[in-house]
Amino acid sequence: MDLSINIKEIFTAFMVLFAIIDITGSTPIVIGLNSTGKKVNATQAAGISLAIFIAFFFAGDGLLKLFNIDIPSFALAGALVLFVLAIEMTFNIEIFQNDGPEGATTFIPVVFPLIAGAGALATTLTLKAECSPLSIIIAIILNMLVVYVVLRNVYLVERILGKSGVYILRKFFGIILLAMSVKIFTSNLNILLDSLR
């Protein structure tokens, strides 16, 4: 009985996080980064994301309070990064300069905000009200396995779709990402404005 309840919680937490992370929808972004020489390391991306998720799960509330930052403000920052990335994808304008050390692209923008973005991190905190900590941790690990598999085999998507298919998908998901960033920004801005009234 307890085992079935735990499995149900794990499945619930997994599906919620899977929908928020949406790694399959981010494949055109990763392909685009790889094609411009900004190689994404699948192992590093999944490993760093897992560490961030686990750390934020246990210390998220305290960490944000330490810097006097609330979740809506954190989400706004992530939305701005998503917005810049969407502009790059849609208009072929390079704003994100990869001037860091080799592999830096793996962290920004892949780990944050695409995988371990503000929305996904905030969701891990809200899941505490519905699922046990163990169920959420297992769900996070399972999602990171999916992330690793998708990023590791992202070249298969490129091979199947071809250059024209990837180009079309990049433009399409650029607009989708743009809409998502605006939605995240406006919804959390409204929350912040309401708190000031």
C-alpha positions as a printed NumPy array, in Angstrom:
array([[  0.   ,   0.   ,   0.   ],
       [  2.748,   2.403,   0.964],
       [  4.768,   1.37 ,  -2.102],
       [  1.91 ,   2.115,  -4.499],
       [  1.373,   5.516,  -2.899],
       [  5.078,   6.293,  -3.307],
       [  5.033,   5.174,  -6.945],
       [  2.038,   7.417,  -7.584],
       [  3.85 ,  10.362,  -5.979],
       [  6.995,   9.676,  -7.99 ],
       [  4.989,   9.518, -11.215],
       [  3.146,  12.741, -10.37 ],
       [  6.334,  14.624,  -9.501],
       [  8.111,  13.213, -12.568],
       [  5.395,  14.27 , -14.997],
       [  5.103,  17.767, -13.514],
       [  8.863,  18.352, -13.718],
       [  9.09 ,  16.747, -17.172],
       [  6.473,  19.158, -18.502],
       [  8.214,  22.167, -16.947],
       [ 11.743,  21.194, -18.071],
       [ 10.546,  20.183, -21.57 ],
       [ 13.958,  18.976, -22.712],
       [ 12.542,  17.542, -25.944],
       [ 11.266,  20.998, -26.879],
       [ 14.744,  22.416, -26.252],
       [ 16.52 ,  20.163, -28.755],
       [ 16.509,  22.808, -31.531],
       [ 18.267,  25.193, -29.133],
       [ 20.939,  22.619, -28.303],
       [ 21.394,  21.733, -31.985],
       [ 21.724,  25.426, -32.765],
       [ 24.397,  25.864, -30.089],
       [ 26.299,  22.793, -31.303],
       [ 26.177,  23.984, -34.914],
       [ 27.795,  27.306, -33.977],
       [ 30.643,  25.607, -32.131],
       [ 29.164,  26.107, -28.651],
       [ 29.256,  22.403, -27.785],
       [ 26.953,  21.171, -25.041],
       [ 28.305,  18.418, -22.787],
       [ 25.415,  16.054, -21.949],
       [ 27.096,  14.567, -18.873],
       [ 27.966,  17.965, -17.418],
       [ 24.532,  19.403, -18.213],
       [ 22.668,  16.535, -16.525],
       [ 25.097,  16.333, -13.595],
       [ 25.162,  20.063, -12.858],
       [ 21.38 ,  20.307, -13.256],
       [ 20.88 ,  17.399, -10.839],
       [ 23.146,  19.055,  -8.27 ],
       [ 21.296,  22.371,  -8.638],
       [ 17.872,  20.733,  -8.308],
       [ 18.852,  18.759,  -5.19 ],
       [ 20.601,  21.731,  -3.585],
       [ 17.691,  24.067,  -4.34 ],
       [ 15.19 ,  21.495,  -3.079],
       [ 16.808,  21.467,   0.348],
       [ 18.11 ,  25.017,   0.567],
       [ 16.028,  27.002,  -1.943],
       [ 13.797,  28.855,   0.481],
       [ 16.659,  29.729,   2.793],
       [ 18.994,  30.7  ,  -0.054],
       [ 16.551,  33.121,  -1.625],
       [ 15.724,  34.608,   1.776],
       [ 19.456,  34.986,   2.489],
       [ 19.763,  37.291,  -0.523],
       [ 16.355,  38.814,   0.175],
       [ 15.011,  37.456,  -3.138],
       [ 11.529,  36.068,  -3.572],
       [ 10.508,  33.391,  -6.091],
       [  8.69 ,  35.84 ,  -8.423],
       [ 11.846,  37.972,  -8.688],
       [ 13.899,  34.849,  -9.35 ],
       [ 11.449,  33.806, -12.067],
       [ 11.635,  37.276, -13.648],
       [ 15.419,  36.971, -13.962],
       [ 15.078,  33.59 , -15.653],
       [ 12.414,  34.976, -18.   ],
       [ 14.797,  37.719, -19.159],
       [ 17.476,  35.149, -20.029],
       [ 14.899,  33.089, -21.929],
       [ 13.792,  36.241, -23.757],
       [ 17.336,  36.99 , -24.955],
       [ 17.792,  33.386, -26.105],
       [ 14.467,  33.505, -27.974],
       [ 15.519,  36.719, -29.749],
       [ 18.701,  34.962, -30.904],
       [ 16.755,  31.985, -32.227],
       [ 14.07 ,  34.013, -33.986],
       [ 16.147,  36.774, -35.582],
       [ 19.605,  35.129, -35.922],
       [ 21.154,  37.84 , -33.744],
       [ 24.021,  36.792, -31.493],
       [ 23.506,  38.432, -28.112],
       [ 24.823,  35.649, -25.903],
       [ 28.607,  35.912, -26.325],
       [ 30.4  ,  32.676, -25.518],
       [ 33.471,  34.415, -24.095],
       [ 33.825,  32.104, -21.114],
       [ 36.036,  29.011, -20.8  ],
       [ 35.384,  25.939, -22.936],
       [ 32.146,  24.247, -21.912],
       [ 30.625,  27.415, -20.438],
       [ 27.715,  27.121, -22.854],
       [ 26.721,  23.944, -21.041],
       [ 25.847,  26.024, -17.97 ],
       [ 24.308,  29.096, -19.628],
       [ 21.917,  28.843, -21.358],
       [ 21.473,  25.031, -21.248],
       [ 21.569,  24.255, -17.512],
       [ 20.078,  27.644, -16.658],
       [ 17.481,  28.537, -17.696],
       [ 16.549,  25.7  , -20.101],
       [ 16.834,  22.741, -17.685],
       [ 17.159,  24.089, -14.151],
       [ 15.276,  27.305, -14.812],
       [ 13.434,  29.442, -12.302],
       [ 10.103,  27.771, -13.065],
       [ 11.474,  24.246, -12.655],
       [ 13.34 ,  25.12 ,  -9.462],
       [ 10.318,  26.86 ,  -7.992],
       [  8.206,  23.819,  -8.884],
       [ 10.441,  21.548,  -6.792],
       [  9.56 ,  23.684,  -3.782],
       [  5.825,  23.681,  -4.471],
       [  5.799,  19.876,  -4.943],
       [  6.658,  19.515,  -1.249],
       [  3.015,  20.175,  -0.458],
       [  1.875,  17.138,  -2.479],
       [  4.722,  14.603,  -2.463],
       [  7.253,  13.229,   0.001],
       [ 10.846,  14.475,  -0.263],
       [ 12.057,  11.012,  -1.366],
       [  9.489,  10.874,  -4.192],
       [ 10.517,  14.311,  -5.456],
       [ 14.231,  13.439,  -5.353],
       [ 13.623,  10.211,  -7.313],
       [ 11.522,  12.167,  -9.84 ],
       [ 14.344,  14.699, -10.25 ],
       [ 16.903,  11.92 , -10.84 ],
       [ 14.65 ,  10.244, -13.435],
       [ 14.189,  13.556, -15.249],
       [ 17.939,  14.134, -15.335],
       [ 18.382,  10.679, -16.895],
       [ 15.94 ,  11.729, -19.624],
       [ 17.851,  15.   , -20.063],
       [ 21.125,  13.084, -20.435],
       [ 19.697,  10.662, -23.022],
       [ 18.139,  13.465, -25.1  ],
       [ 21.247,  15.679, -25.048],
       [ 23.534,  12.728, -25.717],
       [ 21.553,  11.724, -28.807],
       [ 20.536,  15.169, -30.02 ],
       [ 22.539,  14.61 , -33.224],
       [ 20.036,  11.906, -34.198],
       [ 17.328,  14.554, -34.265],
       [ 19.503,  16.694, -36.522],
       [ 20.146,  13.746, -38.831],
       [ 16.445,  12.857, -39.064],
       [ 15.212,  16.416, -39.594],
       [ 18.006,  17.711, -41.798],
       [ 19.32 ,  21.283, -41.853],
       [ 16.104,  22.789, -43.218],
       [ 13.996,  20.963, -40.635],
       [ 16.249,  22.131, -37.803],
       [ 16.095,  25.703, -39.163],
       [ 12.287,  25.657, -39.227],
       [ 12.091,  24.099, -35.762],
       [ 14.565,  26.66 , -34.407],
       [ 12.399,  29.532, -35.661],
       [  9.214,  27.882, -34.391],
       [ 10.581,  27.152, -30.918],
       [ 12.171,  30.595, -30.842],
       [  8.693,  32.114, -31.064],
       [  7.336,  29.589, -28.52 ],
       [ 10.208,  30.393, -26.152],
       [  9.587,  34.1  , -26.675],
       [  5.933,  33.638, -25.729],
       [  6.904,  31.542, -22.69 ],
       [  9.36 ,  34.16 , -21.471],
       [  6.751,  36.912, -21.821],
       [  4.175,  34.801, -19.973],
       [  6.581,  33.995, -17.123],
       [  7.641,  37.637, -16.936],
       [  4.13 ,  39.138, -16.911],
       [  2.616,  36.6  , -14.498],
       [  5.414,  37.045, -11.962],
       [  5.449,  40.812, -12.487],
       [  1.75 ,  40.859, -11.589],
       [  2.507,  38.877,  -8.438],
       [  5.202,  41.372,  -7.463],
       [  2.947,  44.36 ,  -8.168],
       [  0.114,  42.806,  -6.154],
       [  2.476,  42.311,  -3.21 ],
       [  3.346,  46.016,  -3.269],
       [ -0.274,  47.144,  -3.033]])
